[in-house]
Amino acid sequence: MFLLWERPNVTEEASEGCDCEVGTWFGRNSVCGSNEANSAQRREVGSPGACGAADRLSLRPVIVQLSDFHIGGEASIVDPEQRLEAAIAAVNRLPQRPDGVLVSGDLADDGSDSSYERVRDLLAPLQAPVHVMVGNHDSREGLARHFGVSRVQGYVQYVADIGPIHLIALDSQTPGSDAGSLDGGRLDWLETQLEAAPEQPTIVALHHPPFSIGIAEADAIGLDGDDAGELARIIARHRQVQRVISGHVHCVVSGDLAGRVTITAPSTYVELDPDFEAESLAVRAGRPGFLVHRLAGDRIVTYSETVH
């Protein structure tokens, strides 16, 4: 997680000598915390530090999910940077300021340092902590260099508490492939995290959707079927999981995994053309969009926003 906003309710006196650390703090206006990437000692978002970092987190938190920016990608249909700028402006116009923003992968189209530097600049107007995930177009090393993401056995995986919502981010990247997988101990790590926080309403996030969206060419580059089956078995054992969220397919699709609502976020870039009989994938300009997840009572609800 990196920070591009100045936290309220933190005076210079309070922040002086503060040992509070929420992931890795970045940005021009961060007022305390470490800039050391991949810190082993992580205080989750919403945990009160010595400077009162959790003061503004709501008991009914709002989490915005942005996805699939593809900065550095082809601009023949639309300009990905202009689309992302429009989406961020729409997020900043929401009636309630988000308590966190999750970017569910494919920040850059080419995984280059220059693209990630541009992404950081474009995200700077957001007035909330930003958590980034790896997609099939991303570079794990690039995300670590530019966003300080946590890595577990080389994978970009972490947990964060945003108010009472427990967010678990999984790395579903398969290097050299557009399809996804969860082998190499990634699912064992997930189960350990779920066992550690059995009472909190939980969102499990990964880039590749763990269900069929009904378009053969898109499903062919989705999550490996065996891994999706094992993920479903793990989710079924943990009742606190209320949402499984992803990106990758550039449109909003709702499905089911082990009886839990599973939903994909729209892209801020281009939109998948929902042709169920097409022999190849096609995209159209569409409109950028994002998802909003919120705790209503003791249940997580999800809204889909289109940027006009």
Steps between C-alpha positions, in 0.01 A plus 500: 500500500626847424376838610454811288295708742567670831321326781269727699512539879876456510687804627869558456541441872313171485687375195845593627678180590193296410565131449170436324529303179216402271651287230750723325427871486575700188417835353573866532261552791555197718563620853636195676598140446775321321592535134685171515351262243373156601520567873476182702310674779168611352226670697175441313285788382261594777728398785552802726861603512663744735388788278135394479520382140163325523308809610326559171421139409125443509322216673313476169797529267482579130749313279533600135629237256673630187642258246689445176645843422742367235707818514750489217254305286355565156311830474336441160154442649525718812779661697559289815642795692201724429265219596679446833501872574122508443447201729709651779311828471174303536634321809587835654143619435342215696280622788711303749877509471632144465684344792713307254551450127588155364655472153440142388784462252628599155607845609744510208466338161871433462621473861761770439644737758390800295140374492494444877641848558217637287245292693625650826456850360149422379397350836635795697164691517334212689429596861523150644756225559561295186561124495630352174486142374685319224333416167620300202649813336679615814855450624527380859839665527364824353214509751747444783727781377230757440225411748680314779268201479547217746625172354459152644741244354531731200123543452318833540268399785396687813220568746358837603225596743294790364281581795338168595538355148784250464652516151715212377682560170616198301753483217349304208768585244656226285815652348497486120127428481181704498329223700520476877596245764522466878763231543833525681355525851277797426183321608665363815590859590138605442366234734746607768378860474136395517563286806667796671194731473185284511259768623563794267294557184750413231566581135732271303644675195692365200549623145360200309132415557461155660185416301389473138360823355339314208731628225730218392796714396490692828465182705805359321715768664324485836608322816618140471199273558665276760620803695155657481353178639744496791435869565128422519564221753703735718238775481229250592683422826508865609163663553646847553578536128218709352649611169749366249598783265717519190569692177662380175190470277430875457132478589272443797399134538343351810543133581516256787784326679414266786173686549670842529441795272785523250532806279740647245578870476476702179815640345579870496638438149290307244197276540458137397240454227258240646470284188441150638565327167804693380805299398734770630477767764395846393499824695320828455539848644210469742530710813750474786364382831577366844343307787415625848493251787341603829401340827124530557417362841710187518490428125716627215310654209642596160407781262611546140578857389529615139702813422308744277 
